[in-house]
């Protein structure tokens, strides 16, 4: 069976855990269950544009620059990550069916890199970023069996990735600052705020950060409760020209459901009213609110209102 090839790579994968070579080792191992032409690796973010991590002769840096300059807004994988933030195996053919927004990406970008099909494998998120491996086919389409093979090994691959991140988060690994999974400006602290480590990109910032976004990692990766801190996109609470609640929540990186809850909260609804409006339980709404407050580094509705008021004062209110 194809999955046996993946199992055979386990010694090499486990040996690379906690090192900067782990992600490439894992990508190569996952690729043993299908026939492809080349792999690209990128880090997808709920906040920022994708960042390519591995180039090859099949996908040189100038093609990455072409994507970033002309096709990023049409990337169905970027839309997938920002809308769902769900790790897993994503086949291009599943996304483009009846989806006109993908046309420019499929009809103009892929032909320029001589690719006819691709499958993305998104790893579990670290501070709302996902390292994704893309398997590219230049000869034709992948098959449903290829996708099933990938999905069959994905739980094991994701578990290995979580163990790798857990090792990195221990702060005891020498390669932590060069890990592809931790490339954004990032700081890890204990629950008391003590710094455990920071990435090189954090150190290289020329000016102090403003609003921070704090993400707990204990739930996803196990181990001791710790927090990852990353700079908010632009400035948290600053929606630019638009002061609508929807646009503001989008700029803060909130999910569609979280934006709904924030909007109803700012309109004066309590948790019971929001639950009724959205068809959810009060407990579910409270859990969502806790996650929202955690993302925005606040603790109360009062602080949420203050953030939004600040946004209105910093933005360009419309005449309406």
C-alpha positions as CSV (number, residue, x, y, z in Angstrom):
1,X,0.0,0.0,0.0
2,X,1.1,3.6,-0.6
3,X,0.8,4.4,3.1
4,X,3.5,1.9,3.8
5,X,6.0,4.2,2.2
6,X,5.1,7.0,4.6
7,X,5.5,4.6,7.6
8,X,9.0,3.7,6.3
9,X,10.0,7.4,6.6
10,X,9.1,7.7,10.3
11,X,12.6,7.2,11.7
12,X,13.9,10.1,9.5
13,X,10.9,12.3,10.5
14,X,11.2,11.7,14.2
15,X,14.9,12.3,14.0
16,X,14.3,15.7,12.5
17,X,11.8,16.8,15.2
18,X,12.8,20.1,16.8
19,X,15.1,21.1,14.0
20,X,14.9,23.5,11.1
21,X,14.9,20.6,8.6
22,X,11.8,18.9,10.0
23,X,9.2,20.6,7.7
24,X,11.0,19.6,4.5
25,X,11.5,16.1,5.9
26,X,7.8,15.9,6.6
27,X,6.8,17.3,3.2
28,X,9.0,14.7,1.4
29,X,7.5,11.9,3.6
30,X,3.9,12.9,2.9
31,X,4.8,13.0,-0.8
32,X,5.7,9.3,-0.8
33,X,2.0,8.4,-1.2
34,X,1.4,10.1,-4.5
35,X,3.2,10.8,-7.8
36,X,4.0,14.5,-8.3
37,X,6.5,16.7,-10.0
38,X,7.7,19.2,-7.4
39,X,6.8,20.6,-3.9
40,X,6.5,24.1,-2.8
41,X,6.1,25.2,0.9
42,X,4.5,28.3,2.1
43,X,3.3,29.8,5.3
44,X,-0.3,31.0,5.1
45,X,-1.5,33.6,7.6
46,X,-4.9,34.8,8.7
47,X,-3.4,38.3,8.8
48,X,-0.6,38.6,6.2
49,X,0.2,37.5,2.7
50,X,1.6,34.0,2.1
51,X,5.3,33.6,2.4
52,X,7.1,31.0,0.3
53,X,9.6,29.0,2.4
54,X,11.1,26.6,-0.2
55,X,12.0,27.4,-3.8
56,X,13.4,25.0,-6.4
57,X,14.5,25.0,-10.0
58,X,10.8,24.1,-10.8
59,X,9.5,27.1,-8.8
60,X,12.2,29.8,-8.6
61,X,11.8,33.0,-6.6
62,X,10.7,35.1,-9.6
63,X,7.6,32.9,-9.9
64,X,6.8,33.5,-6.2
65,X,7.1,37.3,-6.9
66,X,4.7,36.9,-9.8
67,X,2.2,35.2,-7.6
68,X,2.5,37.9,-4.9
69,X,2.2,40.8,-7.4
70,X,-0.6,39.6,-9.6
71,X,-2.4,36.5,-8.4
72,X,-2.5,36.5,-4.6
73,X,-6.1,37.8,-4.4
74,X,-7.3,34.9,-6.6
75,X,-5.6,32.2,-4.7
76,X,-8.3,29.7,-3.5
77,X,-5.9,28.3,-0.9
78,X,-5.5,31.7,0.7
79,X,-9.3,32.1,0.8
80,X,-9.6,28.7,2.3
81,X,-7.2,29.5,5.2
82,X,-8.6,32.9,5.9
83,X,-12.2,31.7,5.9
84,X,-11.8,28.4,7.9
85,X,-8.3,28.2,9.3
86,X,-8.8,24.4,9.1
87,X,-5.7,22.2,8.6
88,X,-6.1,19.2,6.2
89,X,-5.7,18.1,2.6
90,X,-7.2,20.5,0.1
91,X,-7.5,19.5,-3.6
92,X,-7.6,22.3,-6.1
93,X,-10.3,20.4,-8.1
94,X,-12.6,20.4,-5.1
95,X,-12.3,24.2,-4.8
96,X,-12.6,25.3,-8.4
97,X,-15.9,23.4,-9.1
98,X,-18.5,26.2,-9.7
99,X,-16.1,28.8,-8.2
100,X,-15.5,31.6,-10.7
101,X,-13.2,33.4,-8.4
102,X,-10.5,30.8,-9.1
103,X,-10.5,31.3,-12.8
104,X,-7.6,33.8,-13.0
105,X,-5.5,31.6,-10.7
106,X,-6.2,28.4,-12.7
107,X,-6.3,29.9,-16.2
108,X,-3.5,32.4,-16.0
109,X,-1.2,31.6,-13.1
110,X,-0.9,27.9,-13.2
111,X,-0.1,27.8,-16.9
112,X,2.8,30.2,-16.3
113,X,4.4,27.8,-13.9
114,X,3.4,24.8,-16.1
115,X,1.2,23.2,-13.5
116,X,-2.1,21.4,-14.3
117,X,-3.1,20.4,-10.8
118,X,-2.1,20.8,-7.1
119,X,-2.9,19.6,-3.7
120,X,-2.3,21.6,-0.6
121,X,-1.6,20.0,2.8
122,X,-2.1,22.5,5.6
123,X,-0.5,21.8,9.0
124,X,-2.1,22.8,12.3
125,X,-1.9,26.5,12.9
126,X,0.7,28.2,15.1
127,X,-0.5,31.7,16.1
128,X,-3.0,31.5,13.2
129,X,-0.3,30.7,10.6
130,X,-0.2,27.4,8.8
131,X,2.8,25.8,7.1
132,X,1.3,24.3,3.9
133,X,2.9,21.8,1.5
134,X,1.9,22.0,-2.1
135,X,2.3,19.0,-4.4
136,X,2.3,20.1,-8.1
137,X,1.4,18.0,-11.1
138,X,2.6,19.1,-14.5
139,X,1.4,16.1,-16.5
140,X,-2.3,16.0,-15.6
141,X,-4.8,15.9,-12.8
142,X,-4.3,14.0,-9.5
143,X,-6.8,11.3,-8.8
144,X,-9.4,10.9,-6.0
145,X,-7.2,8.0,-4.9
146,X,-4.3,10.3,-4.5
147,X,-6.4,12.6,-2.3
148,X,-7.6,9.6,-0.2
149,X,-4.1,8.4,0.3
150,X,-3.1,11.9,1.6
151,X,-6.1,12.1,3.8
152,X,-5.4,8.7,5.2
153,X,-1.9,9.7,6.5
154,X,-2.8,13.2,7.4
155,X,-3.8,12.5,11.1
156,X,-0.4,10.9,11.6
157,X,1.4,13.7,9.9
158,X,-0.4,16.3,11.9
159,X,0.4,14.5,15.1
160,X,4.1,14.4,14.2
161,X,3.9,18.1,13.4
162,X,2.3,18.9,16.8
163,X,5.1,17.0,18.6
164,X,7.6,19.0,16.6
165,X,6.0,22.3,17.6
166,X,5.8,21.1,21.2
167,X,9.5,20.5,21.2
168,X,10.2,23.9,19.7
169,X,7.9,25.6,22.3
170,X,9.9,24.0,25.1
171,X,12.5,26.7,24.3
172,X,15.3,24.1,24.5
173,X,15.9,23.5,20.8
174,X,18.9,25.2,19.2
175,X,17.1,25.5,15.8
176,X,14.0,27.3,17.1
177,X,14.8,30.7,15.6
178,X,15.3,29.2,12.1
179,X,12.2,27.0,12.1
180,X,9.9,27.6,9.0
181,X,6.9,27.3,11.3
182,X,7.9,30.2,13.5
183,X,9.0,32.8,11.0
184,X,6.8,35.7,11.8
185,X,7.8,38.1,14.6
186,X,6.9,36.0,17.5
187,X,7.5,35.9,21.3
188,X,6.7,32.9,23.6
189,X,5.9,33.6,27.3
190,X,4.9,31.8,30.4
191,X,1.5,32.5,31.9
192,X,3.2,35.1,34.1
193,X,4.6,37.0,31.1
194,X,8.2,35.8,31.4
195,X,9.8,35.6,28.0
196,X,11.0,32.1,27.0
197,X,12.2,32.9,23.5
198,X,11.7,35.3,20.6
199,X,12.3,34.7,16.9
200,X,14.9,36.6,14.9
201,X,12.2,38.6,13.1
202,X,11.0,39.8,16.5
203,X,14.5,41.0,17.3
204,X,15.0,42.7,13.9
205,X,12.0,45.0,14.2
206,X,13.2,48.6,13.9
207,X,10.4,50.1,16.0
208,X,8.4,48.9,19.1
209,X,5.3,46.9,18.5
210,X,1.9,48.4,19.2
211,X,-1.1,46.1,19.9
212,X,-0.2,42.5,20.4
213,X,-2.3,39.4,19.7
214,X,-1.9,36.6,22.3
215,X,-2.6,33.0,21.4
216,X,-2.6,30.1,23.9
217,X,-0.9,27.0,22.5
218,X,-1.6,24.5,25.2
219,X,-4.8,23.2,23.7
220,X,-3.5,22.5,20.3
221,X,0.0,21.3,21.1
222,X,-0.3,20.1,24.7
223,X,2.2,20.6,27.5
224,X,2.5,23.6,29.8
225,X,0.2,26.6,29.3
226,X,2.1,29.2,27.3
227,X,1.3,32.1,25.1
228,X,2.5,33.1,21.7
229,X,2.5,36.9,21.0
230,X,2.5,38.3,17.5
231,X,2.0,41.9,16.3
232,X,-1.5,42.7,15.2
233,X,-2.0,43.4,11.5
234,X,-1.5,47.1,10.9
235,X,-2.7,48.4,14.2
236,X,-5.4,46.6,16.2
237,X,-8.4,48.8,16.4
238,X,-7.5,50.8,13.2
239,X,-9.7,49.8,10.3
240,X,-8.2,52.2,7.8
241,X,-10.9,54.0,5.7
242,X,-13.7,51.8,6.6
243,X,-15.3,52.0,10.1
244,X,-17.9,49.3,9.6
245,X,-17.9,46.6,12.2
246,X,-17.5,43.9,9.5
247,X,-14.4,45.5,8.0
248,X,-12.9,46.2,11.4
249,X,-13.4,42.6,12.5
250,X,-11.9,41.4,9.2
251,X,-8.8,43.5,9.7
252,X,-8.4,42.1,13.2
253,X,-8.3,38.6,11.7
254,X,-11.6,37.5,13.3
255,X,-13.5,34.6,11.7
256,X,-16.9,35.3,10.1
257,X,-18.7,33.8,13.2
258,X,-16.5,35.9,15.5
259,X,-17.3,39.0,13.5
260,X,-21.0,38.3,13.8
261,X,-20.7,38.0,17.6
262,X,-18.6,41.2,17.8
263,X,-21.1,43.1,15.7
264,X,-24.1,42.0,17.8
265,X,-22.2,42.8,21.0
266,X,-21.4,46.3,19.8
267,X,-25.1,46.7,18.9
268,X,-26.0,46.1,22.6
269,X,-27.1,42.4,22.6
270,X,-26.2,40.2,25.5
271,X,-25.0,36.6,25.2
272,X,-28.6,35.3,25.4
273,X,-29.7,37.6,22.6
274,X,-26.7,36.8,20.4
275,X,-27.4,33.0,20.9
276,X,-31.0,33.4,19.8
277,X,-30.0,35.5,16.8
278,X,-27.4,33.0,15.6
279,X,-29.1,29.8,16.6
280,X,-26.3,28.8,19.1
281,X,-26.3,28.0,22.8
282,X,-25.4,30.7,25.4
283,X,-22.4,28.5,26.4
284,X,-21.2,28.5,22.8
285,X,-21.4,32.3,22.6
286,X,-19.4,32.6,25.8
287,X,-16.7,30.3,24.5
288,X,-16.5,32.4,21.3
289,X,-16.3,35.6,23.3
290,X,-13.4,34.2,25.3
291,X,-11.5,33.4,22.1
292,X,-12.3,36.8,20.7
293,X,-11.0,38.5,23.9
294,X,-7.9,36.4,23.8
295,X,-7.2,37.3,20.2
296,X,-7.6,41.0,20.9
297,X,-5.8,40.8,24.3
298,X,-8.7,42.3,26.2
299,X,-10.9,40.9,29.0
300,X,-14.3,42.6,28.8
301,X,-17.0,44.1,26.6
302,X,-16.0,47.5,27.9
303,X,-12.5,47.1,26.4
304,X,-14.1,45.8,23.2
305,X,-16.2,49.0,22.9
306,X,-13.1,51.1,23.6
307,X,-11.2,49.4,20.9
308,X,-13.9,50.1,18.4
309,X,-14.3,53.7,19.5
310,X,-10.6,54.1,19.0
311,X,-11.0,52.6,15.5
312,X,-13.6,55.1,14.6
313,X,-11.4,58.0,15.7
314,X,-8.4,56.7,13.7
315,X,-10.3,55.7,10.6
316,X,-12.1,57.8,7.9
317,X,-15.8,57.7,8.8
318,X,-18.1,57.7,5.8
319,X,-20.7,60.3,5.3
320,X,-23.4,57.8,6.0
